[in-house]
Amino acid sequence: MIHLRSSSLAFVLASVALGAGNALAAPITYKIDSNHTYPSFEADHFGGVSVWRGKLNSSAGTIVYDKEAGTGTVDVEMDVASIDFGNDKLNEHAKSDQMFDVAKFPKATFSGKLAGSKNGSPTQIDGSLTLHGVTKPVTLKINSFKCITDMQSKKERCGADASGTINREEFGVSFGKPMGFNQEVKLLIQVEGLRQ
């Protein structure tokens, strides 16, 4: 009888330990820090004359990350009207119906899944980008990924640098193509999120 009770106790303890392990491995939600997140891009000007660089100054969203599994999800909403080339005239042109038509399509969104875990960190995001009313698959390579304790909030802060390419013509933004503008755009995204 004592042996049976010991076995039962061992089973209960093992179950509690397993449950605690699962709780520790639960996915964690991070709110994107808009003050440290800037989706940036590089676009061709006149077929190789120069490269124009810009960014979107306003974005928000969440990242859900399971550290144990190296998986998770990313959901980001970007304000296309916050586009910034460092040139006011070009900014206004980009917002017009000749390009992004922000009056009709004010937001762009990206939703994806973290994948390719290596050394405990994800290496890519497989997702879809909705821009100018068109949704297309986009894969982003995660070039760096790191989590630290934020000095001010004392919360965990995770950040990443990601990159990828899109063909803007596929999203209905083909301005300049007859003049020789290359339609490929390089995406360069810095993102940071705070644990909730």
Secondary structure, DSSP 8 states (H G I E B T S, - for coil): -HHHHHHHHHHHHHHHHHHHHHHHTS-EEEEE-GGG-EEEEEEEETTTTEEEEEEES-EEEEEEEETTTTEEEEEEEEEGGGEE-S-HHHHHHHHSTTTT-TTT--EEEEEEEEE--BTTB--EEEEEEEETTEEEEEEEEEEEEEEEE-TTT-SEEEEEEEEEEEEGGGGT--TTGGGT---EEEEEEEEEEEE-
